[in-house]
Amino acid sequence: MKLKLWQVDAFAEKPLEGNPAAIVPLERWIDASLMQKIANENNLAETAFFVKTGPSKYDLRWFTPESEVDLCGHATLASACVVFKTLDPSLARVDFETRSGTLTVERGANGQLIMSLPSDPVFPFAGPANFAETIGDALGTSAPSEILKGRYIVAVWQNARDIRAIKGPGNIGRVMRDIGIWGCIVTAPGDEDFDFVSRFFAPEKGVPEDPVTGSAHCALVPFWAKRLGKKTLKARQVSARGGNLLCTDEGTRTILSGSCALYMTGEIDV
């Protein structure tokens, strides 16, 4: 069986920036175990598979190297890029049916893609005893000033330099595993004209650090919009590759805008 594959850098102005995703369109669904093996072979944060179900409508699934996940923003943006640029250039909007409901992506100005995702409200989280210190120690830095919980843990520091200085995931995978959550967002007020900065670690899913994370911003945007009193925010994920996002808080929906850059096309033979 031969399958087409596109590798797209999402939230990137040009190749080799942002977050790479492998995109594999299917005529019909193949076995989930095969999709998982393909994702593991690709060894990117996410491989997206989709099947067309109607005009401008697709069913969409995402796999990390380790497992299927409920939501992935950057691979959704990259999937829309492949649809708009190659599979159906006449479309101005595409609707993806997913485990997280209907996700829409529209063409914007100047090559931007505008994506609507479900917001992920976060709430204060005490966690085990001395949990803030445990997180700081695991990441090799000081303790965060706040800890919140939604889909992921959100740890908040006071300065962007604290987020930039973290050298990597350290032992955060073990800390997250102990509380039954696989993703950790670290964030602080922004610098360099950004409203906030962040990073995202998910070692338990085979993603030590994700370069640019759409699903994390479903929690970050409502949080920082309320904290800063702003509806529209400029965000920077300060991973080694890095990425910029223009974000809008629409209550139950989080709107993320960014560009995509095609890196590679290929064919899978399995």
C-alpha positions in Angstrom: 0.0 0.0 0.0 1.3 3.4 -1.0 0.3 6.6 0.9 1.2 10.2 0.1 2.8 12.2 2.8 3.5 15.9 3.3 5.7 17.3 6.0 4.7 20.8 6.9 6.2 23.2 9.4 3.3 24.9 11.2 3.4 28.4 12.7 6.4 29.0 10.5 7.2 31.7 7.9 9.6 29.4 6.1 10.8 25.8 6.4 12.9 24.7 9.3 11.0 26.9 11.8 7.8 26.3 13.8 6.5 22.8 14.5 6.8 20.0 11.9 3.9 17.7 11.3 3.5 14.7 8.9 0.2 14.8 7.0 -1.2 11.6 5.5 -4.5 11.9 3.5 -6.4 8.6 3.2 -9.2 7.4 0.9 -10.6 5.4 3.8 -9.4 4.6 7.4 -6.7 2.1 7.8 -6.1 0.1 11.0 -5.2 2.3 14.0 -2.2 0.1 14.8 -0.7 0.8 11.4 -1.3 4.6 11.8 0.5 4.4 15.1 3.4 2.5 13.5 3.7 5.2 10.8 3.6 7.9 13.4 6.4 6.2 15.3 8.4 5.8 12.1 7.9 9.5 11.3 9.1 10.4 14.8 7.6 13.9 14.8 5.5 15.3 17.5 2.3 14.5 15.5 1.3 12.6 12.4 -2.2 13.6 11.2 -4.4 11.3 9.1 -7.6 12.5 7.5 -10.4 11.1 5.3 -12.7 13.3 3.2 -16.4 13.0 4.1 -17.9 15.7 2.0 -17.3 19.1 0.3 -14.8 20.9 2.6 -15.3 18.3 5.4 -12.8 15.7 6.7 -12.5 13.4 9.6 -9.1 14.0 11.3 -7.0 12.0 13.8 -3.6 12.7 15.3 -0.8 10.3 16.6 2.3 11.1 18.5 5.2 8.5 18.3 3.6 6.8 21.3 -0.2 7.2 21.1 -3.3 8.8 19.6 -4.2 12.1 21.2 -7.5 14.1 21.6 -6.3 17.4 20.2 -3.4 18.8 18.2 -3.4 22.3 16.9 -0.3 22.5 14.8 -1.1 19.3 12.8 -4.6 20.6 12.2 -3.2 23.8 10.8 -0.8 21.8 8.7 -3.6 19.5 7.4 -5.5 22.6 6.3 -2.4 23.8 4.5 -2.2 20.6 2.5 -5.9 20.8 1.7 -5.8 24.5 0.6 -2.6 24.3 -1.4 -2.8 20.8 -3.0 -6.0 18.8 -2.5 -8.7 21.4 -3.0 -7.3 24.9 -3.7 -10.8 26.3 -4.4 -11.7 26.1 -0.7 -11.7 29.1 1.7 -12.6 27.0 4.7 -12.2 23.4 5.9 -14.1 21.7 8.7 -12.4 18.8 10.6 -14.4 16.4 12.7 -12.2 15.2 15.6 -12.3 13.7 19.1 -12.5 17.4 20.2 -15.5 18.3 18.1 -15.5 20.3 14.9 -12.3 22.3 14.2 -12.4 24.9 11.5 -9.5 26.5 9.5 -10.0 29.5 7.2 -7.8 31.3 4.8 -6.7 34.6 6.1 -4.7 37.6 4.6 -1.1 37.3 3.6 -1.0 33.6 3.7 -2.2 33.3 7.3 -4.4 30.4 8.3 -7.1 31.1 11.0 -8.0 28.1 13.2 -10.8 27.8 15.8 -10.2 25.4 18.7 -12.2 24.6 21.9 -10.9 26.6 24.8 -9.5 24.8 27.8 -10.2 26.7 31.1 -7.6 26.2 33.8 -8.1 26.4 37.6 -5.7 26.6 40.5 -4.2 23.3 41.4 -2.5 22.4 44.7 -1.2 19.0 43.8 0.9 16.9 46.1 2.9 18.5 48.9 5.5 21.0 47.7 4.4 20.5 44.2 5.7 23.9 42.9 9.2 23.1 44.2 8.9 19.6 42.7 8.2 21.1 39.3 11.0 23.6 39.6 13.5 20.9 40.6 12.4 18.6 37.8 13.0 21.4 35.3 16.3 22.6 36.9 15.0 26.0 37.8 13.1 27.9 40.5 9.6 27.0 41.7 6.7 28.6 39.7 4.6 31.2 41.4 1.3 29.6 40.3 0.2 26.1 39.2 -3.1 25.6 37.3 -4.7 22.6 35.8 -6.9 22.0 32.7 -6.1 19.4 30.1 -2.5 19.9 31.1 -0.6 21.4 34.0 0.2 25.1 33.6 3.1 26.4 35.6 3.5 30.2 35.7 6.6 32.1 36.4 7.0 35.9 36.7 9.7 36.5 34.1 10.1 35.4 30.5 13.8 34.8 31.1 12.9 32.0 33.5 11.0 30.2 30.7 13.8 30.8 28.2 16.5 29.5 30.6 14.9 26.0 31.1 17.4 23.6 29.4 14.8 20.9 28.6 12.2 18.6 30.1 14.5 17.2 32.8 12.5 14.9 35.0 9.1 16.6 34.3 7.8 13.4 32.7 8.0 11.5 35.9 6.4 14.3 37.9 3.5 14.4 35.4 3.1 10.7 35.4 2.8 10.7 39.2 -0.3 12.9 39.0 -1.8 11.2 35.9 -1.3 14.1 33.4 1.0 13.8 30.4 1.6 17.5 29.4 3.2 20.4 31.2 3.0 24.0 30.0 5.4 26.6 31.4 4.6 30.2 30.8 5.3 33.8 31.9 4.5 37.4 30.8 6.1 38.2 27.5 9.2 40.0 26.4 10.3 41.3 23.0 6.8 42.8 22.3 5.0 39.5 23.0 2.1 39.4 25.6 3.2 36.0 26.9 5.8 33.2 26.3 5.5 29.5 26.8 7.0 26.1 26.4 5.5 22.6 26.4 6.9 19.3 27.6 5.2 15.9 27.0 7.9 13.1 27.5 5.3 10.5 28.3 3.9 10.9 24.7 7.3 10.6 23.1 7.6 14.4 22.8 10.3 15.7 25.2 9.6 19.3 24.1 7.0 20.3 21.5 8.3 23.3 19.3 4.9 25.1 19.0 1.7 23.7 20.6 -1.7 24.8 19.5 -3.6 22.8 22.1 -1.5 24.4 24.9 -2.7 27.8 23.7 -6.3 26.7 24.2 -5.4 27.0 27.9 -2.9 29.9 27.7 -5.0 32.3 25.7 -8.1 32.4 28.0 -5.7 32.6 31.1 -3.6 35.5 29.8 -6.5 37.3 28.2 -8.1 37.5 31.6 -4.9 38.3 33.4 -3.8 41.0 31.0 -7.3 42.4 30.2 -6.8 41.8 26.4 -8.9 39.9 23.9 -6.2 39.6 21.2 -2.6 38.6 22.2 0.7 38.0 20.6 2.4 34.8 21.8 5.8 33.3 21.4 6.6 29.7 22.1 10.3 29.9 23.0 11.5 26.4 22.1 14.7 26.0 20.2 12.8 26.2 16.9 10.2 28.7 18.2 7.0 30.0 16.8 4.8 33.1 16.8 1.0 33.0 17.2 -1.7 35.7 17.0 -4.3 34.6 19.5 -7.9 35.7 20.2 -10.0 34.8 23.2 -13.6 34.1 22.0 -14.9 32.6 25.2 -15.6 28.9 24.5 -13.3 29.1 21.4 -9.7 30.0 21.0 -8.6 31.5 17.7 -5.0 30.9 16.6 -3.5 32.4 13.4 -0.3 31.5 11.8 1.5 30.5 8.6 2.7 27.1 7.3 5.7 26.2 5.2 6.0 23.0 3.1 9.2 21.2 3.9 8.9 17.8 2.1 6.6 15.6 0.0 6.9 11.9 -0.2 5.3 8.5 -0.4 4.9 5.8 2.3 5.2 2.2 1.1 3.8 -0.2 3.7 
